[in-house]
Amino acid sequence: MTCFMMQQGVFLVLLTLLSLPVHVHASEQAPVHAKTYSEPVSFDWRNLIHRSQLAGLHVFEGDHLVLITDRPRRVGDDIEKLPEIFDEAVNVWADYYSIPLSVVSDWKVCGCLIVDRERFREAGLLPDAIPDFTNGYCDHYRFWFVDQSNPAYRRHLMLHEGVHAFTTTLLNMSAPTWYTEGIAEWLATHRLMQDTETYEHTPIPSSSNDVEQLGRIEMIHRLYNAGGATGIQEVFKLRPTRHGTIDSYALAWSVVAFLTTHPRYQEAFVAMEQNPFDKRMTHRLTTHAGWNPTVVSRDFNAFISEIDYGYDTDSMIIDWSQGDLVPDEGVASSVAADRGWQNPGWCLEAGQHYRLQATGLCTVGAIQEGDGQLELKSTADGISIDWYRGKPLGRLLAAQWVNKGSKSCFELTGEGAEIDFIARRSGPLFLKINNPPGQLRECRGAIRVQIVHDESVELSPSEK
Ligand SMILES: [Zn+2]
């Protein structure tokens, strides 16, 4: 699913050999729109279809896709449904880029689902001009992808290459790799609705069952836990490759997910996505008013440290303000159960001793009991009915942010209803109630947390 785009000259020659365009829309008929796009070129795919059938290949056709495959038909196979799913996805992509459906209705591409590359070469369907690729390759109105044993991942690859075809032809996209790969991943990520088996765009999947074998989120966790997560500036520098690694796709997806959903960056991202989709997109993004590279990097690192299935950025936004020193008499605040890391406004001093005491109960989830739902209530110590990231659900976590470049992270200072610690650094304290991000919408209430600065025990920062 790489996306080395061929040079325009090679592309034109190739298509001339295959079939001639039968109709080109007059661009002056296009409606005026905030975003510009190219009118689709309509190809007559009949020659290609005929050639495929002569070679004994299967052809499935929808409104926007001619799918050719050498995959043997099997009982219960979903291959014939792929063009229909592709059509549904095209509507979502058109909506994303504000391209009227009347324009998209004439857009149709040809995709080859390959088991044996030789059969396609022999049939003249995989020209020598197409370079070797690992999973997939897109050349404007045509793409090729390698068959997968998992139906969900096979669909994902088809849609990933389909997004490349869509953006290259209709938007003349020649964008930096992080964007082309990130947006292809973003727009391809989906699940099939349970009853209708139709395409539903789930750019941040709510369950791993919806995106079997995709593994983007797990890859980010692995990178993060191994200390190998990359800063946003490094992802911006990703280079195109025909054999893209899963981690580079995961990181490209994570940057698009971050910029698309985070309220601090949505405006800059949308502004960047106005034409032209050229190599200067990153420059336009990072010079947008309000783009602060330090805060962006910190927000991105926090994002990838917390990303998980069902992640909802709105409930995970972090207030980085420094706050005030903890007064001698102590101070109290509430920690909401339905949010990620929260900043109560307490600025700690390195080497100082603090005590936290948490009281109250909050709802940290629900379980099915009979016909109804039973709410799970928890104190700040948490409940052991379920665990997340090695700690009981509902457990109060306290942390400080550690700046270590691309490895910046939250460092726990303590957990539970009674926390006693010496601050390792000066800066704000962050608190949250342990729960998977996807479960926060089931949570309610807050617990009360009081902090006291204990001057009876003090260490200098050097003694920490
Ligand atoms: Zn790609």
Residues whose N, C-alpha, C, O or C-beta is under 5 A from the ligand:
A	BS01	ZN	M1 T2 C3 E181 A184
